[in-house]
Amino acid sequence: MAWMTRWPGGFPLFVDHAEGSRFVDVDGIEYVDFCMGDTGAMAGHAVPGLAEALFERARLGITTMLPSADAVWVGAELERRFGLPKWQLAMTATDANRFVLRLARKATGRPKVAVIDWCYHGTVDETLAVLDRGKVVSRPGAIGPPIDPVGTTRVVPFNDVAALDEALSHGDVAALLMEPALTNIGIVLPEPGYLDEVRRVTRRHGVVLVIDETHTICAGPGGCTRAWGLEPDALTIGKPIGGGMPVAVYGLSDEFAAAAEGFTADHTADVSGIGGTLAGNQLALAAVRATLSTTLLDDDYERMIDLAYHWTAGVEDAYRSRDLDWHVQQLGARAEYWFSPPPRNGAEAAAASDPELEAYMHLHALNRGVLLTPFHNMALMSPAHGRSDVDRHTEAFAEAVASLVD
Ligand SMILES: Cc1ncc(COP(=O)(O)O)c(C=O)c1O
């Protein structure tokens, strides 16, 4: 994968096996993992019970293009966690986002989508766009954009209600797709009242509000949506919900589902542009059931959030003791340090990045048996992490800071 070139040290480690919060490379060296497959393994590596459930389901048949009883359990559990009543399956969060955007265009009859500047929602064409001096342009690095994103996308800065209102006022936007807190350009938290205003403005303009909880599930068992009482028209989530198996889901409100659902009603349903032959296969559903019935539960979050708090406190102590103007931010079970004051939006976050210093911090940690997410300075706690994992990072971080300053 392209991002394997992003690991510090010029080459990626090759993994032998992973369990709980740790993995062992092919040289037999053990590491504490705070990347957790960039959230894919947030439930922990080798989730107890998942391998057995997958083995059992594989023996009973992996895919038939028919639903299994697990679909009923999974639908009810997703409604319990996130509050939305209707759910569909995809294989990846990228696909879940693509499908919801198609449904939003169908429901509203409008062509464009709005996204947040410096967002990431997977390889969805319309979302690979940023603002350059107020103009929508292809995101740097995006390969072969199908058409100029000006034709498909309006981009607005995070934490800017006036810009959102203006972008939606043209009447051509079907959906606003956003993370409730940015996690993909570092953690950028919403200012008080911002998300209420987003809901009010999207409603006023008749725009479908899609919340992508793929990473922000770190805020609690029902993501930010439940933790903060959000009311999206649609919600997408992939990566962690199948314990690392490729599976994603998207939920729809009754109202949005009623406006969008007609595509299943006639013989053209198989070419609707929604779904995939293997989406909703029985193995994927078994993975979601085994994961969500055993992990990422209320009491897991209590421990994970407490650990993220300790990780944050350790980092803060180290840079404060050396009078550095660095910062650290926590979003539930996820935490991140900055070499600057906390940014207010994606552009500020992108400008604050310091690739050389970042590479040093990551490689320094890796050489002491600690893996961070290769993009920015983020750590994610799983139910399998413990205080000794956090302490190992705190020690390595303090040593790195001292090596820079003393
Ligand atoms: C918020 C968010 N949505 C969607 C995706 C896409 O996930 P996938 O690559 O599994 O399709 C990502 C991936 O990092 C993400 O962070």
The ligand as an SDF file (V2000), in Angstrom:
LIG
                    3D

 16 16  0  0  0  0  0  0  0  0999 V2000
  -13.1030    8.8850    8.6560 C   0  0  0  0  0  0  0  0  0  0  0  0
  -12.7700    7.8610    7.6190 C   0  0  0  0  0  0  0  0  0  0  0  0
  -13.7270    7.4510    6.7700 N   0  0  0  0  0  0  0  0  0  0  0  0
  -13.4700    6.5340    5.8290 C   0  0  0  0  0  0  0  0  0  0  0  0
  -12.2240    5.9680    5.6900 C   0  0  0  0  0  0  0  0  0  0  0  0
  -11.9770    4.9490    4.6280 C   0  0  0  0  0  0  0  0  0  0  0  0
  -11.7900    3.6860    5.1520 O   0  0  0  0  0  0  0  0  0  0  0  0
  -11.3830    2.4960    4.1670 P   0  0  0  0  0  0  0  0  0  0  0  0
   -9.9980    2.8270    3.6900 O   0  0  0  0  0  0  0  0  0  0  0  0
  -11.4170    1.2760    5.0260 O   0  0  0  0  0  0  0  0  0  0  0  0
  -12.3640    2.4750    3.0570 O   0  0  0  0  0  0  0  0  0  0  0  0
  -11.2080    6.3580    6.5570 C   0  0  0  0  0  0  0  0  0  0  0  0
   -9.8610    5.7730    6.4400 C   0  0  0  0  0  0  0  0  0  0  0  0
   -8.9070    6.1820    7.0630 O   0  0  0  0  0  0  0  0  0  0  0  0
  -11.4820    7.3270    7.5380 C   0  0  0  0  0  0  0  0  0  0  0  0
  -10.5410    7.7460    8.3890 O   0  0  0  0  0  0  0  0  0  0  0  0
  1  2  1  0
  2  3  1  0
  2 15  2  0
  3  4  2  0
  4  5  1  0
  5  6  1  0
  5 12  2  0
  6  7  1  0
  7  8  1  0
  8  9  2  0
  8 10  1  0
  8 11  1  0
 12 13  1  0
 12 15  1  0
 13 14  2  0
 15 16  1  0
M  END
$$$$
